[in-house]
């Protein structure tokens, strides 16, 4: 009698678990994992000519180039929300093109304030609460 009751409970638990997976098939998935992007616009401006800013996502880690220096850290996804952990970066000083270090500081500050993301028409949008955005194209 006890074995039959245990079997019934186990079967019911498994059925509930499978039903939950069907209701939320993408729960826990990360649409950014394994993707790499190149910045097209910061707010409404293009990057300084001759500079490349990138971002790549893999297994909860983020890295890229900020125009001069490389950066890296962690990120978490929850629905359309994204948070970056403390980002670290190399500390090279670049003089060319003119304004590169200021652009890099603005980009890194922007990343620290990002709260939402979306992928639309093959582009990645990272947005701050104030609706300002970073727009990326998929890297080839």
N, C-alpha and C positions, 0 to 999 in steps of 0.2 A: 504494500500500500504506500509506504513512504517512498520507495523508488519510483513508483508510478507518478506520485505527486511531484517529485523532483524533476522527473522527465517532462511533465506537463509545464512546470514553471520554466524550465530551460527552453522548451520549444516556444512558449509564449514570449519569453524575453528575446529570443532570436528573431521571431516574427516582428516584434516591435522595433528592434534594431534595424532590420531590413526595411521596414516601412519608413522609418526616419531617414534612412539613406536615400530613399526614393523621393521623399518630400524635399530634401535639401541636397540634391546631387552634387552641388559645387561647394558645399560647406567646407571651409578649410582650404580651398584651392587658392592659389596665388597666380593671377593672370600675368603678373610681371616677371615671374621666375623664368630665368633663362633668356631674358630679352636685353637688347642693347639699343641705346637711343643717342641721337645727336641733337643738340639744341638748335632750334630755328629762331625762337623769339624769347626774350626775357621781358616780361610785361608786353610792350608793343614794339620793342627795338630788336633788331638783329644783332648777333654778336659782332664784335670788332672784326673787320676784315683781316684774315690771316690767323684768327684764333678758332680753336675747336673746343667745344664743351660737350662732354658726354656723360652718360649715366648708364650703368649696367646693374642688373639684379640677378642674384643667384643664391638659392638656399638661404634666404633671409639676410643676405649680405649685399651691400651696395658699394659700387666703386665707380670711378670715372676720372676724367680730366676736367679741371676748372679753368682751362685756358693756358695755364702755366704749370700749376702743381696738380698732382694726383691726390684724390681723396678716397676715403673708405670708411665703412662703418656698418651698422645694422639698420634694418627697417622692419616694420610690421604692417600687415594689411588686415583690415576688418571692414568687409563690404567695400564701399568706395572711399573709405578713410585710410590714410597712410601716415605713419609716423616714422621719423628717422631718429635713431639713437644718436649719441654723441658722434659726430663725424670728425675724423682726424685727417690731416693732409701733410704732404711734404712741404718744405719751407724754402723753395728756391725763389730767388728774386728775378723776375723777367722784366726787361726794359722795353722790349719790342713785341708786338706793336704797341704804340703809345696808348696808354690807358688800360693795358691788360691787367695790371694788379688791381685797379679799382673795379673793373668788371668782375674779376675773380672774387673779390670781397663781397660784392653785391650778390653774386650767384650763390656763394656759400651761405650768406645771411638769409637769402630767399629760401634755400633748401631747409634751413632750420625752422622755418615758419610754415612749411607746406602741411596741409591738413587733408586734402582730397586729391584723388586722381581719377582719370577716365582715359580709356583708349577709344578713339573715335576716328574712323576713316584712316586707319593705319598710323595715327599720331597719338602721342602720349601727352596729356595735359596734367601738370602738377599745379595745384591752386592753393593759395593762401586763403584765410578766412575773409580777407578784404577783396576777394574776387580777382586779385592779380594772378597772373599765370605764367608758367614756363611752358613752352610748346616744343615738343621734340618730334623728330622723324625717326623711323626705325633705321638703325645702322645696317649697311649692306655687308 
